[in-house]
């Protein structure tokens, strides 16, 4: 079976943390067909608020796997959905008076690895 990768990036819209409200890290969870896949991962300044899951199966029993990423205990719940050859998506939310976004700007196509 083919392999794919999923990359998630947290993009803050808080004027470079001008109010000092940005947390030190957030946790994200990869899901495969709606079920947790692997462990939660931390996004923080040290990793550029980004994480990539590599070497993921493209299909299970001949059916394409739909990967999603969710922010754990955060305002923004569904972050991105990945289907082969689908465009990237963005979901926004608000927390404590500022807006934050998680972008899926670097989700690869099925044939590409990051």
Secondary structure as the mmCIF struct_conf table of DSSP 4:
data_model
#
loop_
_struct_conf.conf_type_id
_struct_conf.id
_struct_conf.beg_label_comp_id
_struct_conf.beg_label_asym_id
_struct_conf.beg_label_seq_id
_struct_conf.end_label_comp_id
_struct_conf.end_label_asym_id
_struct_conf.end_label_seq_id
STRN STRN1 UNK A 3 UNK A 13
BEND BEND1 UNK A 14 UNK A 14
TURN_TY1_P TURN_TY1_P1 UNK A 15 UNK A 19
BEND BEND2 UNK A 20 UNK A 20
BEND BEND3 UNK A 24 UNK A 24
STRN STRN2 UNK A 25 UNK A 32
TURN_TY1_P TURN_TY1_P2 UNK A 33 UNK A 34
STRN STRN3 UNK A 35 UNK A 36
BEND BEND4 UNK A 38 UNK A 38
STRN STRN4 UNK A 41 UNK A 44
HELX_RH_3T_P HELX_RH_3T_P1 UNK A 45 UNK A 47
TURN_TY1_P TURN_TY1_P3 UNK A 48 UNK A 49
STRN STRN5 UNK A 50 UNK A 57
BEND BEND5 UNK A 58 UNK A 58
STRN STRN6 UNK A 59 UNK A 60
TURN_TY1_P TURN_TY1_P4 UNK A 61 UNK A 62
STRN STRN7 UNK A 63 UNK A 64
STRN STRN8 UNK A 67 UNK A 72
TURN_TY1_P TURN_TY1_P5 UNK A 73 UNK A 73
BEND BEND6 UNK A 74 UNK A 75
STRN STRN9 UNK A 78 UNK A 82
TURN_TY1_P TURN_TY1_P6 UNK A 84 UNK A 85
HELX_LH_PP_P HELX_LH_PP_P1 UNK A 86 UNK A 88
STRN STRN10 UNK A 90 UNK A 95
TURN_TY1_P TURN_TY1_P7 UNK A 96 UNK A 97
STRN STRN11 UNK A 98 UNK A 103
TURN_TY1_P TURN_TY1_P8 UNK A 105 UNK A 106
HELX_LH_PP_P HELX_LH_PP_P2 UNK A 107 UNK A 109
TURN_TY1_P TURN_TY1_P9 UNK A 110 UNK A 111
#
